[in-house]
Amino acid sequence: MSEIRNELKYLPSHEWARVESDGTVTVGISDHAQDSLGDVVFVELPEVGSQVSKGEEAGVVESVKAASDIYSPVSGEVVAINENLEDSPEVVNESSYDDGWFFRVKPDDLSELDDALDAEGYRSAIEDES
């Protein structure tokens, strides 16, 4: 069974969101998503300073099996990207919730996360997939 962390919010498209102490939102893909994708070989991230919109494509993750869009859980300005993924995309497989995060957003409206799934809701959603 995939690891699902209780402190995170999840999108049905398998991204996770963590609200940081400074109010920014860190985004990555779930353990379930990285496991389904297989070996990640490339990650395309948004540019720092660019605007992302809730539910819109913000990047791409490619594996040996498939390419998948990465959707932003909130609208706002990208304030950081995980530059380590440029040279080491496999970190997403090794540490999807910690070292394998994708980007950080300064949200326009944090309440946009209210629609996201909690850990239990996400667990139910991925169980329904199988």
N, C-alpha and C positions, 0 to 999 in steps of 0.2 A: 504494500500500500504506500502511496506517495505521502511525503511529509506535507502537512498543511498547518501553517502557523496561525495560532489564534489571534495574534495581535495585528494581523494584516487584513486588508480588504481585497477582494478578488473580482475580476470581471469574468463573465461566462466565456470569454475568448482566452482565458488562462493567464492574463497579466495579474500581478499583485501590486498593491500600493501600500506604502508605509508613510504615515505622517511623522515627520522629523520634529525635533524640539524647536527648530527655527521656523516651523510652519510650512516648509517645503514638503513635497511628496516625492518619494523615491519609487521608481517603477522597475519591475523586472518580470520574468515569467516564472510560473509556478514549477515546483518539482515535477508535478504530473506532466506539464507541458514539455519540459526538457527531456523527460524520460520517453515521452511519445515521439518526440522529434528524432531522438538518437543523437549521434555525435554532432555537436554544433561546430560548423567550420567557418562561419562568417556572420558578423552582426553589423547591420547598417543602422546608425543612430542619428537622431536629429542634431542639428547644429546648435551649439550654445548661443543663446540670444534669439533663437527662432521661437515662434508661437506654435503651440499645439492645441488641438481642440478635443474636448471629451468625445470619446468614441471614434475618433478619426485616426487613420494610420499615422504613426509617428516614426516608424522604422521597420526593419525587416530582420528576421533571424533565419539563417539558412543552415540546414543540416545535411548529412549524407542522404537523407530520405526526402526532404521537402524544404520549401521556403514558406515562411509564415509571416504575415504582417504583425506588427506590434502596435497595439492601440493604446492611446493615452486615456487614463481613467479620469483625468481632469483637464480643463482648459487652463492655459497659462504660458509663462515664458520658461523655456528650458534654461536652467541655470548651471547645470553640470551634466557631463556624460562620463561614462566609465571608459576612459581611454585604454585601460588594460585589455579590453575586449578586442581592440584592433589587432594586437599581436597574439593574444591568447583567448580566442573565442571559446575554447573548451572549458574555461572557468565557469561558464553558464551551466555545464553538466556537473561540474564538481561542487559548485556552491551557489545554486540558483537564488537563494535568499540573502546571501551575505556578499561574497566577493563578486558574484555574477550579476549584480544589479545593472540596469541599462542606462537610465537617465533620471535626472531630478528636475522637478517643475516647481516654480513659484506659482501656486494656483491663483486664478482670478477669484474663484469662489469655492472654498473648501467643502461646502455643503454638496457639491456635485458628487462627492464620494458616498453620500447617503444612499444612493441607488446601488452601490456595489454590494457584493455578497460578503457575508461574514464567513468565518471558517466552516461553520456547520452548513451554511447554504451552498458553499463551494463544494464541500464533500458530497452533498446530495446531488449536485449538478454533474460531477464527474462519475458518480455511481450510476446515474441515469444514462450516461453515454455508453456504458459497457453492456 
